[in-house]
């Protein structure tokens, strides 16, 4: 029956789905006596079934999912299947009447597989010891590709699908999921980076993004508010600007971007991290994401260019200046220790007697990149008093038991030997204390 899938035909490329549904199709098309004719046939089915169960267990342990693994697995395939129907639902398109009729055909088939009780197979082949696959508990849950919220969301969806009384209810349940959360990897992950496969460029998920909230970033209230206000406007479909976060090292610029990823994930915000050598790929990336229902921030960390580097010319055209308009669901955020991103030298200031008679044009070209960020936000090193506030706040958060005077004395000694006044230095000091 799976060969009759239309919208969800890409499921037929999934090895486990194909193997197990082949067994189900053969079982439902034959009588029990036919399976008992040959011991060779029985052995062959046992081997195939054992292979499928092994793959389900691997899926659970690698991803952290549990419960009825067959149903969870099909739910996972439905959630991640980017096809004409699921993408139309994600975009909340009003014109899905035609394609819905094709999807209805698919859901009749998919519900049959979803509802099939694997225990029938295990009983038939005298493999009842495999029953626990229907109520499986994953041994390890930390450092999995999907966080607890995502795992719970998919498990809850599997339960709702299992409670569906008919195909229509089954289809409506997954459709509402697409409309609320979207489909594919973008619906499950907060952050991504660029990957390369031969000559092809693709977007791959970052599985374990560091969990940081704005409450963890002590101080810089006006800077944080400026960043948050611009991001909220972006998410609400209002005019918003590309952002440059610049200032001293270790002051929380990159941490603010990580905090955005967690804070606004449910609102559809996704972060794509891009490195300098990948700027030539950005147009391809924008082409892949411009039609999606999510809001994407293309994030460039520690952005700066030496005199001999020309990648900034790609970036200038992408930010503002190319013929093609940047999609409304894409912004560029960058962090840098420099206000002016391209390194300048005294040679840029020499008189007009030098080889480059248009020195002012050269200087203006270098300055124009940072000017193309509509919002610039400064993060300066904290004052000694602000540094002490950061230290005491972090010590309280992590329950460091130490006299405050002694704590601050040690903190001042630490910062003099470890990079000076910064939030990063304060965090490193408190982490050092936590190790004892």
TIRO-347061 format. One record per residue: x, y, z of N, C-alpha, C in turn; residue in three letters. Coordinates in steps of 0.001 Angstrom, whole numbers, padded with zeros to 6 digits, always signed. Each point is the difference from the previous one (the first is absolute). Layout:
REM residues N
XYZXYZXYZALA;...
This chain:
REM residues 436
+000817-001221+000000-000817+001221+000000+000852+001273+000000UNK;+001171-000055+000599+000811+001217+000095+000415+000523-001374UNK;-000010-000888-001008+000335+000437-001358-001053+000956-000544UNK;-001173+000055+000645-001080+000871-000457+000067+001387+000643UNK;+000976+000235+000886+000141+001315+000612+000291+001051-001056UNK;-000563+001181+000196+000181+001086-000969+000792+001146+000633UNK;-000632+000729+000902+000702+001117+000659+001153-000514+000869UNK;-000216-001106+000668+000995-000542+000935+000830-001110-000638UNK;+000175+000085-001306+000740-001046-000710+001458-000074+000440UNK;+000536+001111+000534+001404-000016+000442+000224-000931+001188UNK;-001072-000428+000667+000158-000968+001089+000510-001334-000532UNK;-000196-000259-001273+000452-001258-000591+001510-000060-000187UNK;+000679+001077+000338+001464-000023-000023+000569-000300+001383UNK;-000867-000100+000994+000453-000306+001357+000102-001515+000172UNK;+001184-000470+000273+000277-001440+000026-000834-000747+001028UNK;-000069+000506+001228-000756-000678+001052-001493-000027-000322UNK;-000523+001116-000450-001424+000067-000364-000328-001031-001062UNK;+000834-000089-001028-000245-000943-001095+000079-001442+000492UNK;+001016-000327+000797+000182-001379+000464-001165-000475+000862UNK;-000421+000839+000934-001055-000439+000922-001369+000009-000669UNK;-000254+000963-000850-001286-000001-000707-000091-001136-001017UNK;+001122-000431-000538-000007-001180-000881-000502-001216+000772UNK;+000504-000166+001224-000428-001142+000824-001483+000121+000331UNK;-000448+001214+000359-001406+000212+000335-000890-000298-001212UNK;+000420+000472-001169-000799-000239-001215-000125-001493-000288UNK;+001095-000726+000152-000039-001438-000281-000845-000732+001036UNK;+000104+000438+001256-000785-000647+001044-001493+000187-000235UNK;-000388+001214-000366-001429+000285-000170-000558-000548-001307UNK;+000889-000453-000891-000477-000554-001280+000003-001521-000014UNK;+000513-000628+001081+000066-001453+000066-000656-000491+001279UNK;-000359-001255-000030-000539-000608+001212+001154-000519+000846UNK;-000292-000231+001284+001037-000475+000917+000578-001336-000458UNK;-000826-000869-000563+000472-001318-000413+001065+000095-001081UNK;-000078+001001-000841+000994+000145-001057+001383+000292+000559UNK;+000051+000662+001152+001287+000298+000619+000596-001236+000665UNK;-000828-000980+000252+000468-001169+000707+000473-001106-000952UNK;-000082+000251-001292+000345-001032-000974+001473-000378+000072UNK;+000846+000993+000119+001440-000250-000096+000742+000616+001167UNK;+000871-000826+000609+000860+000529+001064+000970+001035-000550UNK;+000390-000178-001253+000920+000958-000635-000657+001376-000100UNK;-001289-000012-000382-000738+001258-000113-000131+000658+001370UNK;-000318-000795+001001-000129+000535+001355+001315+000614+000471UNK;+001095-000695-000252+001306+000504+000414+000331+001319-000705UNK;-000350+000062-001274+000262+001223-000761-000782+001179+000575UNK;-001257-000237+000362-000801+001064+000589+000531+000417+001370UNK;+000459-000970+000769+000557+000325+001321+001241+000885-000136UNK;+000821-000306-000974+001214+000807-000226-000382+001425-000394UNK;-000968+000132-000918-000437+001329-000435-000606+000791+001155UNK;-000819-000696+000789-000670+000670+001111+001010+000421+001066UNK;+000977-000854+000270+001046+000347+000974+000784+001218-000461UNK;+000269+000072-001295+000710+001146-000561-000797+001281+000188UNK;-001296-000076-000226-000856+001182+000167-000043+000461+001454UNK;-000133-000947+000914-000038+000349+001422+001331+000617+000432UNK;+001090-000542-000501+001321+000551+000317+000097+001459-000445UNK;-000529+000290-001185+000044+001374-000511-000906+000929+000809UNK;-001132-000509+000459-000871+000805+000850+000690+000346+001320UNK;+000715-000969+000557+000723+000250+001253+001114+001018-000225UNK;+000715-000140-001103+001049+000977-000320-000590+001395-000141UNK;-001149+000075-000659-000691+001284-000154-000321+000600+001362UNK;-000497-000829+000912-000356+000480+001328+001216+000486+000781UNK;+001061-000807+000019+001163+000342+000803+000781+001191-000561UNK;-000009+000152-001314+000713+001126-000590-000784+001301+000111UNK;-001325-000113+000000-000833+001202-000007-000671+000285+001333UNK;-000088-001020+000880-000603+000211+001311-001497-000219+000042UNK;-000602-000488-001078-001434-000250-000007-000323-001321+000687UNK;-001197-000072+000583-000453-001262+000581-001506-000137-000184UNK;-000579-001033+000637-001417-000295-000204-000154-001127-001000UNK;-001078+000026-000763-000205-000970-001075+000885+000442-001167UNK;+001154-000636-000146+001009+000499-000925-000445-000011-001458UNK;-000839-000947-000387-000470-000015-001380-000883+001220-000269UNK;-000895+000267+000911-000868+001163-000181+000787+001305+000103UNK;+000934+000065+000929+000825+001204+000127+000834+000204-001259UNK;+000492-001114-000565+000829+000108-001195-000805+000540-001185UNK;-001211-000517-000207-000835+000515-001084-000338+001464+000247UNK;-000287+000345+001264-000272+001402+000339+001193+000882-000338UNK;+001198-000486+000326+001227+000730-000322+000129+000198-001515UNK;-000296-001044-000779+000061+000122-001460-001005+001027-000506UNK;-001197+000014+000571-001015+000969-000420+000418+001423+000347UNK;+000587+000181+001177+000412+001327+000456+001141+000549-000842UNK;+000865-000869-000503+001187+000447-000727-000142-000103-001516UNK;-001142-000482-000484-000182-000183-001448-000399+001316-000662UNK;+000945+000617-000690-000292+001226-000735-000541-000375-001379UNK;-001274+000206-000191-000637-000329-001274-001020+001079-000336UNK;-000642-000144-001129-000914+001036-000478-001124+000285+000990UNK;-000504-001040+000673-001108+000210+000936+000483+000607+001316UNK;+001046-000577+000594+000456+000494+001302+000498+001441-000090UNK;+000664+000357-001107+000494+001370-000163-001160+000974-000211UNK;-001044-000434-000703-001182+000852-000175-000669+000262+001345UNK;-000045-001021+000866-000572+000171+001340+000863+000948+000834UNK;+001328-000148-000095+000909+000869+000749-000235+001470-000356UNK;-000224+000264-001289-000209+001368-000457-001436+000465+000219UNK;-000844-000877+000575-001413+000327+000224-000663+000487-001286UNK;+000299-000702-001068-000554+000379-001299-001513-000222-000039UNK;-000693+000948-000633-001458-000125-000135-000388-000904-001171UNK;+000966-000289-000848-000302-000749-001219+000594-001405+000057UNK;-000490-000799+000946+000518-001363+000105-001093-001039-000235UNK;-001137+000443-000546-001120-000922-000217+000399-001114-000951UNK;+000646+000357-001109+000365-001007-001001+001000-000997+000553UNK;+001057+000514+000613+001048-000895+000488-000477-000809+001196UNK;-000982+000512+000727-000497-000721+001177-000604-001343-000392UNK;-000638-000059-001164-000612-001268-000419+001059-001069-000228UNK;+001175+000402-000510+001089-000959-000177+000571-000428+001354UNK;+000099+000963+000922+000519-000317+001332-000942-000949+000739UNK;-001299+000156-000227-000963-000892+000658+000254-001451-000397UNK;+000319-000224-001260+000343-001352-000462+001207-000531+000765UNK;+001003+000851+000182+001211-000411+000714-000296-000344+001457UNK;-000835+000802+000634-000253-000223+001425-000805-001268+000257UNK;-000793-000441-000956-000668-001308+000134+001056-001096+000114UNK;+001018+000084-000852+001080-000993+000003+000836+000119+001266UNK;+000375+001233+000363+000886+000215+001142-000677-000392+001314UNK;-001304+000260+000096-000699-000375+001234-000052-001521+000157UNK;-000120-000712-001122-000007-001467+000073+001304-000506+000609UNK;+001139+000546-000462+001290-000416+000540+000160+000455+001450UNK;-000438+001215+000277+000130+000557+001348-000768-000841+001016UNK;-001193-000415-000361-000867-000737+000932+000382-001472+000143UNK;+000853-000499-000888+000311-001422+000051+000710-000350+001307UNK;-000487-001028+000652+000556-000442+001281+001169-000952-000250UNK;+001211+000456+000285+001180-000834-000240-000023-001294+000815UNK;-000744-000011+001086-000046-001214+000819-000574-001179-000783UNK;-000813+000290-001011-000511-001069-000851+001142-000696-000731UNK;+000948+000809-000464+001170-000576-000665+000830-000829+000974UNK;+000220+000572+001170+000840-000693+000984-000642-001321+000432UNK;-001322+000000+000166-000698-001245+000358+000099-001020-001131UNK;-000197+000464-001197-000014-000896-001145+001332-000724-000159UNK;+001086+000720+000242+001325-000582-000197+000648-000428+001312UNK;-000835-000138+001049+000485-000465+001305+001172+000860+000500UNK;-000229+001337-000035+001034+000949+000419-000593+000984+001022UNK;-000739-000548+000951-000685+000850+000985+000966+000802+000861UNK;+001273-000396+000027+000980+000740+000788+000217+001415-000571UNK;-000540+000259-001202+000133+001319-000623-001154+000937+000348UNK;-000921-000447+000846-001173+000811+000340+000383+001383+000551UNK;+001115+000072+000701+000362+001257+000664+000268+001134-000988UNK;+000158-000331-001283+000210+001046-001002-001233+000894-000110UNK;-001126-000507+000465-001246+000765-000044-000166+000902+001220UNK;+000840-000180+001000-000025+000846+001208+001435+000267+000429UNK;+000796+000487-000921+001446+000083+000202+000385+001224+000819UNK;+001027-000161+000826+000576+001093+000778+001447+000195-000432UNK;+000293+001174-000508+001359+000288-000459+000957+000050+001184UNK;+001158-000635-000140+000964-000070+001097+000685+001341+000245UNK;+000269+000749-001062+000733+001261+000123-000789+001111-000670UNK;-000040+001148+000665-000759+001122-000564+000813+001286-000115UNK;+001169+000031+000589+000800+001215-000052+000767+000079-001304UNK;+000276+001227-000432+000803+000254-001199-000570-000683-001236UNK;-001325+000005-000110-000647-000583-001164-000245+001080-001055UNK;-000213-000400-001264-000252+000993-001041-001216+000876+000276UNK;-000978-000547+000741-001219+000748+000262-000147+000222+001496UNK;-000346+001237+000366-000189+000323+001399-001252-000640+000565UNK;-000135+000110+001320-001133-000629+000683-001333+000512-000536UNK;-000101+001308-000260-001257+000564-000485-000407-000612-001334UNK;+000965-000161-000889-000304-000573-001315-000379-001465+000130UNK;+000755-000744+000828-000332-001418+000181-001400-000162+000581UNK;-000328+000828+000989-001329-000074+000610-001086+000364-001019UNK;+000299+000981-000840-000976+000446-000994-000309-001110-000997UNK;+001033-000692-000460-000211-001081-000969-000671-001200+000667UNK;+000402-000308+001228-000633-001114+000707-001487+000282+000247UNK;-000318+001240+000378-001395+000370+000222-000798-000049-001301UNK;+000645+000408-001099-000668-000081-001298-000280-001451-000371UNK;+000950-000892+000281-000198-001428-000285-001187-000552+000786UNK;-000141+000445+001243-001132-000454+000823-001322+000516-000578UNK;-000009+001277-000413-001221+000561-000596-000363-000726-001292UNK;+001006-000298-000818-000270-000734-001237-000538-001390+000302UNK;+000532-000610+001064-000472-001325+000396-001429+000013+000492UNK;-000449+001136+000523-001374+000121+000494-000991+000419-001084UNK;+000500+000240-001204-000884+000412-001098-000943-001145-000364UNK;-001277+000304-000087-000995-001040-000257-000131-000322-001478UNK;+000424+000914-000869-000119-000239-001425+001086+000771-000742UNK;+000068-000192-001305+001042+000632-000808-000120+001516+000013UNK;-001214+000505-000028-000209+001443-000010+000577+000653+001249UNK;-000248-000614+001143+000533+000528+001265+001528-000130+000043UNK;+000503-001095-000516+001448-000229-000091+000652+001105-000830UNK;-000597+000278-001156+000534+001019-000900-000099+001394+000616UNK;-001115+000304+000631-000175+001325+000607+001020+000235+001112UNK;+000347-001057+000738+000957+000131+001098+001384+000385-000507UNK;+000473-000674-001032+001326+000315-000527-000018+001334-000745UNK;-001137+000327-000632-000116+001287-000698+000108+001162+000971UNK;-000679-000094+001135+000089+001058+001019+001422+000132+000527UNK;+000705-001124+000101+001391+000044+000443+000846+000790-000997UNK;-000180-000275-001291+000747+000733-001029-000294+001499+000081UNK;-001255+000334+000178-000394+001412+000031+000590+000729+001197UNK;+000157-000705+001114+000509+000641+001219+001517+000003+000061UNK;+000633-001135-000341+001439-000140+000206+000816-000055-001286UNK;-000657-000207-001145+000754-000144-001237+000412-001434-000231UNK;+000885-000192-000974+000377-001347-000401+001499-000072-000254UNK;+000572-001177+000192+001412-000214-000299+000923+000418+001122UNK;+001277+000066-000312+001010+000327+000999-000188+001399+000571UNK;-000524+000917-000801-000220+001360+000502-001022+000018+001125UNK;-000917-000951-000039-001004-000055+001054+000512-000604+001291UNK;+001152-000677-000059+000496-000720+001164+001242+000620+000622UNK;+000736+000804-000738+001274+000517+000488+000010+001526+000054UNK;+000818+000521+000918+000118+001447+000168+001054+000602-000915UNK;+001070-000725-000223+001158+000584-000673+000575-000956-001030UNK;+000672+000583-000996+000518-000763-001127+001333+000588-000450UNK;+000722-000781-000794+001195+000516-000665+000025-000525-001431UNK;+000917+000476-000789+000092-000407-001398+000828-001271-000128UNK;-000471-000909-000825+000750-001214-000304+000267-000080-001498UNK;+001005-000766-000357+000363-000160-001414+000081-001490-000335UNK;-000613-000367-001108+000043-001370-000496+000356+000061-001475UNK;+001265-000279-000303+000526+000205-001357-000170+001474-000359UNK;-000753+000279-001047-000203+001387-000411-001294+000589+000563UNK;-000727-000794+000773-001291+000447+000511+000145+000620+001391UNK;-000801+001019+000227-000038+000675+001299-001322-000346+000668UNK;+000048-000342+001283-001230-000312+000708+000067+000579+001414UNK;-001130-000022+000669-000102+000528+001359-000153-001175+000951UNK;+000880-000090+001001-000069-001115+000946-000215+000523+001415UNK;-000725-000786+000768-000375+000422+001351+001193-000053+000958UNK;+000009+000922+000947+000927-000052+001128-000761-000671+001144UNK;+000446-001162+000391-000797-000822+000917-000022+000506+001438UNK;+001122+000519+000464+000083+000356+001423+000479+001437+000165UNK;-000908+000940-000249+000328+001401+000191+000034+000317+001491UNK;+000955+000810+000400+000155+000355+001406-001242+000731+000491UNK;-000524-000422+001136-001219+000601+000552+000350+001237+000821UNK;-000363+001160-000535+000247+001272+000672-001275+000829-000079UNK;-000349+000657+001098-001131+000922+000007+000513+001412+000245UNK;-000833+000975-000280+000415+001380+000226+000197+000285+001485UNK;-000664-000755+000866+000215+000161+001442+001406-000415+000411UNK;+000619-000874-000794+001373-000415+000291+001011+001096-000330UNK;-000398+000957-000825+000891+001075-000437-000235+001218+000879UNK;+000847+000171+000971-000190+001041+001007+000513+001334-000532UNK;-000842+001030+000135+000355+001318-000500-000402+000170-001463UNK;+000484+001075-000623-000248+000303-001408-001492+000050-000317UNK;-000785+000548+000907-001451-000022-000164-000451+000755-001242UNK;+000571+001198-000254-000435+000770-001168+000413-000697-001291UNK;+001192-000626+000002+000462-000727-001188-000906-001193-000275UNK;-000337-000743+001032-000875-001156-000169-001382+000433-000492UNK;-000505+001106+000563-001328+000474-000407-000012+000398-001472UNK;+001066+000659-000442+000085+000413-001400-000016-001215-000924UNK;+000728-001037+000367+000047-001228-000789-001343-000712+000021UNK;-000600-000105+001173-001284-000697+000133-001094+000735-000759UNK;-000037+001321+000107-001041+000780-000687+000083-000183-001510UNK;+001213+000009-000536+000158-000187-001447-000434-001404-000416UNK;+000350-001005+000829-000355-001389-000327-001499-000219+000104UNK;-000644+000581+001003-001455-000125+000124-000712+000620-001196UNK;+000488+001153-000435-000603+000637-001172+000120-000910-001220UNK;+001140-000619-000145+000238-000947-001101-000989-001149+000060UNK;-000178-000590+001182-000894-001144+000159-001458+000376-000224UNK;-000336+001248+000284-001379+000467-000154-000287+000507-001403UNK;+000990-000130-000890-000202+000431-001374+000108+001493-000200UNK;+000535+000723+000981+000193+001439-000108+001383+000288-000581UNK;+000239+001227-000456+001340+000347-000499+001062-000223+001069UNK;+001097-000639-000372+001096-000284+000928+001315+000096-000755UNK;+001074+000188+000746+001309+000248-000597+000970-001149+000244UNK;+000995-000108-000889+001159-000832+000287+000739+000611+001189UNK;+000606-000853+000833+000621+000471+001243+001491-000327+000048UNK;+000772+000953+000496+001412-000218+000301+000209+000218+001489UNK;+000413-001068+000693+000338+000083+001421+001518+000089+000093UNK;+000514+001130+000487+001447+000173+000013+000446+000472+001385UNK;+001290-000177+000256+000550+000454+001280+001083-000935+000487UNK;+000302+000120+001286+001123-000718+000587-000278-001501+000068UNK;+001084-000762+000001-000108-001458+000062-000581-000446+001332UNK;-000793-001068-000046-000517-000605+001224-001124+000757+000656UNK;-000685+000875-000744-001041+000828+000607-001410-000516-000254UNK;-000147-001142-000677-001321-000617-000143-000667+000177-001338UNK;+000746+000420-001009-000612+000222-001321-000526-001314-000591UNK;+000860-000999-000047-000410-001299-000549-001051-000662+000882UNK;+000111+000191+001297-000978-000587+000925-001392+000567-000237UNK;-000085+001273-000392-001304+000597-000298-000671-000692-001181UNK;+000781-000367-001008-000567-000694-001158-000510-001380+000424UNK;+000781-000691+000831-000434-001311+000497-001278+000132+000829UNK;-000090+001082+000763-001210+000224+000805-001213+000232-000894UNK;+000190+000705-001105-001104+000205-000949-000520-001332-000526UNK;+000916-000915-000305-000388-001293-000577-000941-000755+000924UNK;+000268+000029+001300-000859-000697+000950-001262+000765+000325UNK;+000123+001311+000118-001120+000836+000430-001129+000027-001028UNK;+000348-000014-001273-001022+000208-001034-000157-001189-000943UNK;+000438-001168+000441-000173-001210-000801-001478-000268-000280UNK;-000824+000099+001035-001430-000277-000162-000671+001023-000902UNK;+000618+001167-000175-000556+001031-000878+000473-000150-001439UNK;+000770-001067-000274+000414-000275-001361+001364+000531-000379UNK;+000791+000447+000990+001334+000518-000314+000996-001148-000140UNK;+000811+000045-001052+001056-000974-000218+001299+000745-000317UNK;+001118-000519+000494+001308+000618-000188+000831-000883-000936UNK;+000612+000607-001009+000922-000724-000885+001380+000644+000136UNK;+000952-000758+000535+001348+000518+000208+000819-000159-001281UNK;+000649+001086-000401+000791+000006-001236+001391+000531+000317UNK;+001010-000704-000502+001384+000443+000177+000454+000812-001209UNK;+001082+000735+000208+000473+000931-001012+000239-000661-001367UNK;+000595-001187+000020+000311-000652-001271-001247-000528-000708UNK;-001155+000093+000661-001244-000497-000588-000882+001115-000556UNK;+000487+001228+000010-000829+001113-000467-000471-000199-001439UNK;+000811-000654-000797-000381-000233-001401-001209-000919-000108UNK;-000307-000723+001076-001130-000936-000007-001298+000631+000499UNK;+000065+001223+000506-001169+000576+000671-001182+000143-000951UNK;+000240+000386-001237-001119+000132-000949-000714-001332-000200UNK;+000773-001105-000056-000619-001326-000121-000827-000336+001228UNK;+000506+000378+001177-000727-000267+001242-001298+000802+000042UNK;+000079+001272-000373-001203+000838+000000-001044-000568-000952UNK;+000455-000532-001122-000923-000598-000972-000763-001172+000607UNK;+000651-000748+000895-000623-001174+000619-001009+000382+001079UNK;+000183+001149+000638-000827+000331+001171-001025+001097-000249UNK;+000067+000659-001150-000836+001191-000174-001493-000326-000102UNK;-000339-001224-000348-001408-000335-000128-000600-000683+001210UNK;+000770-000084+001091-000477-000719+001182-000730+000940+000966UNK;-000760-000606+000919-000814+000787+000923+000789+000527+001191UNK;+001257-000383+000124+000820+000411+001131+000691+001331-000276UNK;+000505+000615+001074+000844+001187-000110+001442-000438+000261UNK;+000889+000342-000906+001381-000451+000083+000947+001174+000253UNK;+000886-000193+000973+001115+000918+000209+001263-000698-000488UNK;+000652+000574-000992+001306-000493-000428+001033+000657+000905UNK;+000705-000832+000759+000847+000472+001107+001476-000182-000342UNK;+000745+001092+000162+001441-000013-000263+000721+000423+001274UNK;+000749-000907+000574+000672+000271+001276+001418+000495-000237UNK;+000412+000952+000844+001376+000510-000018+000392+000461-001401UNK;-000841+000844-000561+000187+000421-001387+001043+001115-000101UNK;+000999-000202-000819+000995+001033-000306+000798-000462-001208UNK;+000612+000947-000673+000751-000302-001211+001349+000697+000029UNK;+001011-000714-000436+001303+000626-000196+000006+000709-001351UNK;+001021+000810-000217+000065+000807-001222-000043-000851-001267UNK;+000622-001169+000062+000110-000818-001207-001226-000868-000245UNK;-000937-000047+000945-001180-000844-000142-001097+000763-000740UNK;-000609-000650-000980-001012+000669-000822-001401-000583+000190UNK;-000143-000951+000943-001324-000610+000196-001058+001030+000387UNK;+000460+001141+000570-000960+001017+000413-000802+000536-001182UNK;+000544-000106-001209-000725+000482-001176-001250-000858-000252UNK;+000102-001332+000251-001189-000859-000097-001059+000479+000994UNK;+000466+000275+001213-000930+000349+001075-000684+001334-000270UNK;+000727+000954-000515-000589+001299-000302-001157-000129-000979UNK;+000200-000802-001027-001049-000173-001008-001214-000714+000575UNK;+000237-000952+000898-001102-000772+000581-000816+000862+000948UNK;+000690+000769+000847-000707+000811+000996-000843+001065-000687UNK;+000614+000684-000946-000700+001109-000633+000788+000416-001225UNK;-000580-000107-001154+000725+000439-001181-000141-000926-001184UNK;-000390-001249+000225-000211-000911-001117-001315+000303-000706UNK;-000165-000531-001203-001228+000242-000763-001196-000695+000635UNK;+000221-001202+000522-001111-000766+000571-000288+000465+001418UNK;-001264+000246+000287-000400+000459+001326+000129-001134+001013UNK;+000540+000333+001156+000142-001007+001056-001386-000367+000515UNK;-000291-001303+000175-001326-000419+000467-000359+000616+001346UNK;-001291+000186+000222-000463+000630+001240+000176-000906+001210UNK;+000270-001286-000220+000180-000913+001137+001472-000246+000313UNK;+000886+000870-000472+001437-000172+000228+000620+001312+000483UNK;+000761-000074+001100+000832+001111+000469+001411-000519+000225UNK;+000949+000914+000052+001387-000348+000276+000428+000660+001300UNK;+000478-000814+000947+000555+000486+001262+001470-000404+000051UNK;+000849+000914+000407+001427-000287+000099+000545+000522+001313UNK;+001036-000659+000506+000722+000494+001173+001442+000268-000414UNK;+000588+000996+000635+001383+000348-000328+000617+000776+001147UNK;+001302-000135+000131+000725+000826+000966+000312+001377-000578UNK;-000256+000169-001305+000284+001262-000670-001292+000705-000394UNK;-000042+001300+000180-001134+000784-000513+000070+000053-001519UNK;+001188+000230-000535+000203-000031-001448+000619-001345-000337UNK;-000726-000788-000784+000290-001419-000121+001243-000313-000815UNK;+000407+000935-000861+001142-000249-000869+001202+000760+000550UNK;+001068-000722+000168+001203+000578+000604+000521+001170-000842UNK;+000241+001098+000680+000595+001155-000660+001438+000155+000475UNK;+000811+000649-000846+001378+000267+000372+000322+001461-000278UNK;+001145+000462+000480+000398+001370-000269+000185+000246-001490UNK;+000245-001070-000757+000122+000160-001448-001278+000558-000613UNK;-001160-000297+000670-001259+000525-000501-000094+001506+000148UNK;+000857+000575+000822-000082+001427+000298+001075+000814-000725UNK;+000806-000650-000799+001095+000707-000649-000515+001031-001001UNK;+000873+000839-000424-000381+001099-000883-000319-000496-001400UNK;-000504+000901-000830-000395-000363-001351+001178-000272-000908UNK;+001235+000145+000492+001167-000298-000823+000261-001492-000118UNK;-000771-000804+000740+000208-001437-000040-000618-000601-001258UNK;+000253-001298-000178-000457-000684-001211-001509+000093-000183UNK;-000743-000168+001089-001458+000081-000077-000407+001455+000159UNK;-000305+000672-001107-000280+001429+000074-001399+000270+000565UNK;-000787-001053+000149-001333+000159+000580-000041-000662+001366UNK;+000907+000442+000865+000097-000613+001328-001306+000124+000769UNK;-000682+001113-000129-001235+000180+000753-001044-001023-000410UNK;-000033-000341-001298-000931-001029-000464+000332-001347+000622UNK;+001292-000295+000111+000425-001270+000600-000443-000082+001450UNK;+000189+001091+000734-000401+000028+001410-001508-000156+000119UNK;-000753+000721-000844-001456-000071+000073-000520-001394-000333UNK;+000663-000691-000933-000403-001371-000327+000144-000902+001218UNK;+001071+000196+000765+000220-000836+001177-000997+000321+001117UNK;-000381+001272+000101-000930+000380+001058-001440-000360-000343UNK;-000295-000153-001299-001387-000159-000417-000624-001302+000468UNK;+000795-001030+000263-000570-001276+000432-000718+000151+001330UNK;+000677+000559+001004-000639+000139+001309-001188+000945-000059UNK;+000031+000965-000930-001118+000934-000127-001250-000659-000568UNK;+000153-001173-000587-001155-000687-000575-000802-000781+001039UNK;+000498-000090+001212-000783-000564+001099-000851+001130+000583UNK;-001310-000149-000101-000890+001073+000451+000040+000254+001486UNK;+000302-001043+000784+000071+000138+001453+001389-000425+000459UNK;+000686+000873+000709+001291-000341+000611-000139+000125+001513UNK;+000499-001003+000694-000163-000073+001455+001370-000204+000637UNK;+000343+000884+000941+001325-000036+000605-000014-000780+001319UNK;+001001-000877+000159+000210-000751+001238+001406+000334+000507UNK;+000082+000842+001012+001297+000387+000548+000374-000829+001215UNK;+001273+000023+000348+000454-000715+001203-000669+000592+001223UNK;-000374-000823+000959-000645+000515+001209+000981+000795+000855UNK;-000533+000914+000750+000816+000707+000985+000345-000966+001127UNK;+000983+000335+000860+000306-000883+001138-001234-000317+000843UNK;-000863+001002+000204-001204-000223+000797-000950-000945-000722UNK;-000166+000182-001314-000869-000882-000782+000560-001419-000044UNK;+001314-000113-000078+000630-001324+000017-000301-000714+001310UNK;+000071+000731+001107-000305-000597+001304-001462-000451+000062UNK;-000890+000805-000601-001422-000380-000015-000209-001294-000775UNK;+000690-000123-001122-000107-001231-000798+000497-001200+000798UNK;+001134+000157+000687+000576-001090+000789-000942-000422+001112UNK;-000512+000959+000761-000878-000344+001131-001307-000627-000496UNK;-000511+000479-001134-001238-000571-000540+000210-001441-000443UNK;+001102-000249-000677+000295-001368-000440+000273-000914+001185UNK;+000695+000519+001008+000276-000804+001196-001299-000380+000709UNK;-000945+000932+000036-001301-000284+000612-000766-001035-000822UNK;+000050+000156-001320-000714-000930-000872+000499-001427+000186UNK;+001316-000162+000124+000584-001340+000109+000275-000413+001445UNK;-000565+000780+000926+000047-000358+001421+001441-000176+000508UNK;+000865+000951-000350+001372+000018+000513-000017+000550+001422UNK;+000418-000788+000955-000004+000435+001404+001373+000546+000364UNK;+000082+001332+000024+001267+000664+000309-000308+001411+000479UNK;+000743+000463+000961-000159+001369+000478+000146+000953-001192UNK;-000880+000997-000085-000006+000869-001174+001304+000765-000178UNK;+000571+000486+001088+001267+000731-000115+001101-000901-000561UNK;+000039-001235+000487+001000-000946-000487-000267-000339-001475UNK;-001297-000171-000334-000380-000305-001378+000478+001084-000958UNK;-000245+001260+000362+000357+001104-000886+001510+000195-000070UNK;+000695-000261+001115+001460+000098-000012+000588-001028-000972UNK;-000487-001232+000099+000486-001050-000905-000377+000300-001444UNK;-001192+000597-000196-000440+000332-001351+000910+001049-000630UNK;+000401+001003+000787+000896+001037-000522+001371-000588-000335UNK;+000469-000903+000849+001277-000659-000286-000104-000834-001285UNK;-001139-000666-000152-000208-000842-001183-000005+000840-001282UNK;-000739+001105+000009-000129+000772-001236+001314+000638-000417UNK;+000877+000306+000962+001295+000583-000355+000887-001001-000733UNK;-000249-001288+000211+000808-001039-000631-000718-000749-001116UNK;-001246+000389-000257-000787-000766-000975-000791+000905-000947UNK;+000623+001003-000533-000632+000739-001094-000724+001261+000366UNK;-000029+000384+001277-000607+001274+000355-001490-000069+000232UNK;-000610+001179+000127-001413+000118+000363-000905-000398-001173UNK;-000758-001053+000201-000992-000417-001003-000943-001003+000637UNK;-001171-000132-000589-000941-001007+000480+000542-001400-000168UNK;+000744-000222-001079+000602-001323-000225+000979-000340+001107UNK;+000823+000963+000371+000985-000220+001065-000706-000319+001323UNK;-001090+000718+000285-000762-000251+001226-000572-001413-000001UNK;-000533-000425-001147-000564-001347-000109+001089-001060+000169UNK;+001160+000237-000586+001105-000950+000145+000457-000105+001444UNK;+000009+001109+000696+000383-000006+001412-000992-000809+000837UNK;-001277+000236-000211-001020-000735+000761+000031-001488-000348UNK;+000234-000334-001272+000141-001410-000389+001195-000637+000708UNK;+001045+000789+000165+001183-000494+000729-000368-000317+001456UNK;-000771+000878+000626-000425-000249+001375-000938-001214+000087UNK;-000819-000174-001002-000939-001138+000015+000720-001324-000106UNK;+001224+000026-000494+000766-001244-000142+000602-000494+001302UNK;-000142+000780+001056+000572-000413+001294-001084-000382+000976UNK;
